Amino acid sequence: MLSQNLISEATHLTRAGHLVEATALLQRMLRGESASEPSASTARGAPARLEPPTIDVTASVVEEKESRRATRVSPAPLQRFDRLKDFPGLNLRGQMTRAPPATTDIAPEGTRFIAGTFRSANGSRSYKLFVPSRSQEKPLPLVVMLHGCTQSPDDFAAGTRMNFLAEERNCFVVYPEQPSGANQAKCWNWFRTGDQQRYGGEPSLIAGITRQVMRDYPIDPKRVYVAGLSAGGAAAAIMAATYADLYAAVGIHSGLACGAASDLPSAFVAMRQGGGSKNADGGPPVPAIVFHGDRDATVHPNNGDRIVEQSVKAAGLKVKVSGGRVPHGHAYTRTNLADADGRVVSEHWNVHGAGHAWSGGSPAGSYTDPRGPDATREMLRFFLGHSLPG
């Protein structure tokens, strides 16, 4: 574990603008090296080579620049934090060299996938909305899907195939888009305290998109859900914690709990070791379904446990553990927590041997693992079993 004085030192470096040095310090300590012992590269006079552990944090925080330390040799170029293809633990299909997905991989024929924009005093965000072919029958459920870093609504829709399942179950799906202007790698800024609050920052924009779609289309207000992957999963956890009156259930894939981090140093700790959690508005917890690979080298699998802890407060819950295996794919363990009435309030899918990728996803999209259980189908099943009371 990192000591408090090391975290304080890294925080001081960050606030002073020495972001590269702060990150290098944290990475040395996470490898078990002493803060006073330079790495092999720094001993030779070259700046420490950064090894970003995640697609979720550093793109908007750490800029490419030379070390302030004097050196007699030409410094080796630092890795840019948007070079996700070089990150450890990200050996699945990535975004950097991919062609845009084909239209037929994004949505089924006879449906619509249309662009929109939401604007408010807190800013604006674009989004894509899936409209099912039977959208005029009655008020329908809405699923809000938050993409991961470097992804787009089209890419995320193709990888999860949520639109195809939504057509089967007759649901709307909206995909808010994080622009590179808000985060260099298009990550949702889950680790900033200003983006963990109701009525402000990115949560207010995502909630605004949700309500705009609810106003403009026949949406059942009791059956609105939010889900995401990685940085999007962390953002989905924040939405459940800050807008429990808006979302009936949440799906979090390879993400972190709300409040797991408040700055760059704590974000590194959370991703490497697992972060804490908080229930931001103090309201009732939102039912949650969580997917996490136990070989995830980007976001530690312990974070899945923290999310479940955040989503469940009631005592006396009944625990049911079951397991299975996808034919020619990953084994998994599913842990269900149910209340006295038998209502499942939490599902935790631990996918054995899986890394940082959407379980059961399509190779048409980035960061997917087709060998896992179908997270999209299971999330939608879980969602439609829950609705807001009253």
PELIN-V733298 format. One record per residue. N is the residue number from 1. PHI is phi as a letter, one per 30 degrees, with the letter a starting at -180 (none if undefined). OMEGA is omega in radians with two decimals (NA if undefined). D_LAST is the distance of its C-alpha to the last C-alpha in Angstrom with 2 decimals. Layout:
n,phi,omega,d_last
N,PHI,OMEGA,D_LAST
N,PHI,OMEGA,D_LAST
//
This chain:
n,phi,omega,d_last
1,none,3.09,44.91
2,d,3.11,45.68
3,d,-3.08,46.90
4,d,-3.12,45.40
5,d,3.09,48.65
6,d,3.09,48.63
7,d,3.13,45.10
8,d,3.12,46.22
9,d,3.12,49.28
10,d,3.10,47.34
11,d,3.12,44.94
12,d,3.11,48.02
13,d,-3.14,49.53
14,d,-3.11,46.36
15,d,3.12,46.16
16,d,3.13,49.88
17,j,-3.14,49.39
18,c,-2.99,51.11
19,d,3.14,48.33
20,d,-3.13,50.65
21,d,3.12,52.23
22,d,-3.13,48.90
23,d,-3.14,47.72
24,d,3.11,51.10
25,d,3.14,51.03
26,d,-3.11,47.67
27,d,3.08,48.79
28,d,-3.12,52.04
29,d,3.08,50.29
30,d,3.07,47.82
31,d,3.09,50.96
32,i,3.13,52.33
33,d,3.11,55.04
34,d,3.13,56.08
35,d,-3.10,55.13
36,d,-3.12,58.84
37,c,3.10,59.94
38,d,3.06,60.01
39,d,-3.10,59.17
40,e,-3.10,62.01
41,d,-3.12,61.43
42,d,3.11,61.40
43,d,3.12,64.52
44,d,3.09,66.34
45,j,3.13,65.27
46,d,3.12,62.68
47,d,-3.11,59.12
48,d,3.11,56.61
49,d,-3.08,55.17
50,d,3.12,51.41
51,b,-3.05,49.47
52,e,-3.07,45.87
53,c,-2.95,43.64
54,a,3.00,40.59
55,c,-2.90,39.32
56,c,-2.92,36.57
57,c,-2.67,38.13
58,d,-3.03,41.58
59,d,-3.10,42.00
60,c,-3.00,40.83
61,c,-3.05,42.42
62,c,3.14,45.84
63,c,3.11,48.32
64,d,3.11,51.52
65,a,-3.13,54.37
66,d,3.05,57.51
67,d,3.10,57.64
68,d,-3.10,59.11
69,d,3.11,61.40
70,d,-3.11,65.03
71,b,3.13,66.37
72,c,-3.12,69.71
73,c,3.11,68.35
74,d,-3.09,66.24
75,d,3.04,62.62
76,d,-3.13,60.81
77,d,3.08,57.94
78,d,3.08,54.57
79,d,3.01,51.88
80,d,-3.05,49.37
81,d,3.05,45.82
82,c,3.09,44.87
83,d,-2.98,47.38
84,d,-3.14,44.78
85,d,-3.13,47.15
86,c,-3.04,49.25
87,d,3.04,46.54
88,d,3.10,46.95
89,i,3.14,44.50
90,c,-3.09,43.70
91,c,3.08,46.01
92,d,-3.10,43.66
93,e,-3.11,43.67
94,c,-3.00,43.20
95,c,-2.82,42.68
96,d,-3.09,45.96
97,c,-3.07,48.18
98,d,2.96,45.69
99,d,3.09,45.91
100,e,-3.14,42.75
101,d,3.09,40.92
102,d,3.14,41.77
103,e,-3.12,39.43
104,d,3.08,39.29
105,c,-3.05,37.96
106,c,-3.08,35.07
107,a,-3.13,33.39
108,d,3.13,34.29
109,d,3.12,36.38
110,i,3.10,34.73
111,c,3.13,31.83
112,b,3.05,31.66
113,b,-2.90,31.56
114,c,-3.10,31.76
115,c,3.07,32.25
116,a,3.13,30.39
117,b,3.04,30.44
118,c,3.12,28.05
119,b,3.07,29.68
120,a,3.11,28.69
121,d,-3.14,30.56
122,d,3.14,30.05
123,k,-3.13,31.78
124,b,3.05,31.30
125,b,2.99,30.69
126,d,3.09,31.48
127,a,3.00,29.41
128,c,-3.08,29.76
129,b,3.03,27.17
130,c,3.12,27.32
131,c,-3.11,26.56
132,d,-3.06,26.65
133,d,-3.13,28.98
134,c,-2.99,26.33
135,d,-3.09,24.07
136,c,-3.05,24.00
137,d,-3.06,22.71
138,a,3.05,18.97
139,e,-2.99,16.30
140,c,3.06,17.12
141,d,3.08,16.21
142,b,3.07,17.95
143,c,3.08,19.90
144,c,-3.06,21.54
145,c,-3.10,24.91
146,c,-3.04,26.98
147,d,3.06,30.65
148,d,-3.11,33.18
149,d,-3.12,36.33
150,i,-3.10,38.84
151,d,3.08,36.45
152,b,3.05,35.24
153,e,3.13,32.40
154,d,-3.12,34.96
155,d,-3.12,36.27
156,d,3.10,32.92
157,d,3.14,31.78
158,d,-3.10,35.12
159,d,-3.12,35.06
160,d,-3.05,31.58
161,h,-3.14,31.71
162,d,-3.13,27.98
163,d,3.14,28.58
164,d,3.08,30.30
165,d,3.12,27.52
166,d,3.06,24.97
167,d,3.10,27.20
168,d,-3.04,27.17
169,c,3.08,23.39
170,i,-3.14,22.87
171,b,2.90,21.19
172,d,3.05,21.97
173,b,3.09,23.45
174,b,-3.09,24.42
175,b,3.03,27.13
176,d,-3.10,27.63
177,c,3.05,31.32
178,d,-3.11,32.90
179,d,3.11,36.33
180,d,3.09,39.49
181,d,3.11,39.80
182,d,3.12,36.84
183,a,-2.98,38.13
184,e,3.14,41.46
185,c,3.11,40.18
186,i,3.05,36.88
187,d,2.92,34.94
188,d,-3.00,31.67
189,d,-3.04,32.71
190,d,-3.01,30.50
191,c,3.13,33.16
192,c,-3.09,33.27
193,d,3.11,31.39
194,d,3.11,30.91
195,c,3.08,28.96
196,b,-2.99,26.65
197,b,3.04,24.85
198,d,3.09,21.87
199,i,3.14,23.12
200,b,3.05,26.51
201,h,-3.08,28.66
202,d,3.07,27.65
203,e,-3.14,23.97
204,d,3.12,23.59
205,d,3.12,25.45
206,d,3.08,23.44
207,d,3.11,20.14
208,d,3.06,21.98
209,d,3.14,23.03
210,e,-3.08,19.54
211,d,3.09,18.31
212,d,3.09,21.56
213,d,3.11,21.14
214,d,3.14,17.59
215,d,-3.00,19.26
216,c,-3.07,22.36
217,b,-3.11,21.21
218,d,-3.10,18.76
219,c,3.04,16.11
220,d,-3.05,12.67
221,d,3.12,10.69
222,d,-3.06,8.40
223,b,3.08,11.85
224,c,-2.99,14.06
225,b,3.13,16.47
226,b,-3.12,19.58
227,b,3.11,22.86
228,a,-3.14,26.43
229,c,3.00,29.95
230,h,3.07,32.09
231,e,3.06,31.75
232,d,3.06,28.82
233,d,3.07,27.36
234,d,3.10,27.86
235,d,3.10,26.21
236,d,3.09,23.18
237,d,3.09,22.96
238,d,3.13,23.16
239,d,3.12,20.34
240,d,-3.12,18.04
241,d,-3.05,19.32
242,c,-3.13,19.16
243,b,-3.13,16.08
244,d,3.11,13.57
245,d,-3.08,10.83
246,c,-3.03,12.41
247,c,-3.10,13.37
248,d,3.12,11.72
249,a,-3.11,15.24
250,b,3.04,18.76
251,c,-3.04,22.21
252,b,-3.12,25.26
253,c,3.07,28.76
254,h,-3.07,31.77
255,c,-3.12,30.02
256,b,-3.13,29.62
257,d,3.03,26.99
258,d,-3.13,25.88
259,i,3.13,28.65
260,d,3.14,31.18
261,b,3.09,33.68
262,b,3.13,34.37
263,a,-3.10,37.71
264,d,-3.13,40.31
265,d,-3.13,41.79
266,d,3.08,38.56
267,d,3.10,37.42
268,d,3.13,40.59
269,d,-3.11,40.08
270,d,-3.09,36.49
271,d,-3.12,37.55
272,d,-2.98,40.63
273,b,-3.05,39.42
274,j,-3.09,35.64
275,c,3.08,33.72
276,d,-3.11,31.49
277,a,3.05,27.85
278,a,3.03,25.50
279,c,-2.84,21.82
280,d,-3.04,22.22
281,c,3.11,19.35
282,i,-3.13,19.00
283,d,3.13,15.26
284,d,-3.13,13.90
285,d,3.12,15.89
286,c,3.08,14.94
287,e,-3.00,16.11
288,b,2.95,19.58
289,c,-2.99,22.36
290,b,2.99,25.74
291,c,3.07,29.09
292,a,3.05,32.33
293,d,-3.11,35.97
294,d,3.01,38.06
295,c,-3.14,40.96
296,d,3.14,39.15
297,c,-3.10,41.84
298,c,3.05,39.83
299,b,-3.01,36.66
300,e,-3.14,37.32
301,e,3.08,35.36
302,e,3.14,34.54
303,d,3.07,31.94
304,d,3.09,29.84
305,d,-3.14,29.81
306,d,3.12,28.84
307,d,3.13,25.79
308,d,3.11,24.65
309,d,-3.13,25.34
310,d,-3.03,23.23
311,d,-3.07,20.20
312,b,3.08,20.47
313,c,-2.99,20.65
314,d,3.06,19.90
315,d,3.08,23.02
316,i,3.12,23.99
317,d,3.11,22.84
318,c,-3.09,24.89
319,c,3.06,27.08
320,b,-3.13,28.41
321,c,3.10,31.10
322,b,-3.12,32.53
323,b,3.13,34.95
324,a,3.11,36.52
325,b,3.02,38.61
326,d,3.11,38.48
327,e,-3.12,41.68
328,i,-3.10,44.27
329,b,-3.04,41.68
330,d,2.90,39.93
331,d,-3.13,38.94
332,a,3.01,35.59
333,b,-3.14,33.79
334,c,3.11,30.07
335,c,3.13,28.34
336,c,3.01,24.93
337,c,-3.08,22.95
338,b,3.12,20.56
339,d,-3.06,18.67
340,d,3.12,19.69
341,d,3.14,17.59
342,i,3.14,19.43
343,d,-3.14,16.70
344,d,-3.12,18.73
345,c,3.13,17.57
346,a,2.99,20.84
347,b,3.10,23.71
348,b,3.12,26.99
349,c,3.08,29.64
350,c,-3.04,33.05
351,c,-3.01,35.38
352,d,3.12,38.94
353,i,-3.10,41.59
354,c,3.11,39.30
355,c,-3.03,39.64
356,c,-3.07,37.67
357,a,-3.13,36.43
358,d,-3.07,33.53
359,d,3.12,33.81
360,i,-3.10,34.74
361,d,-3.11,34.96
362,c,3.07,37.47
363,d,3.05,40.82
364,d,3.13,40.26
365,c,-3.10,38.28
366,d,3.08,39.20
367,h,3.11,38.35
368,b,3.07,37.49
369,b,-3.08,38.65
370,d,-3.07,38.77
371,d,-3.08,39.82
372,c,2.99,36.48
373,d,-3.01,33.54
374,d,-3.11,31.46
375,d,-3.13,28.89
376,d,-3.12,27.49
377,d,-3.11,26.90
378,d,3.10,25.49
379,d,-3.11,23.08
380,d,3.05,21.78
381,e,3.14,21.48
382,d,-3.13,19.53
383,e,-3.01,17.19
384,d,3.02,16.40
385,d,-3.11,15.59
386,b,3.04,12.55
387,b,3.12,9.31
388,d,3.14,6.71
389,d,2.98,3.76
390,i,NA,0.00
//
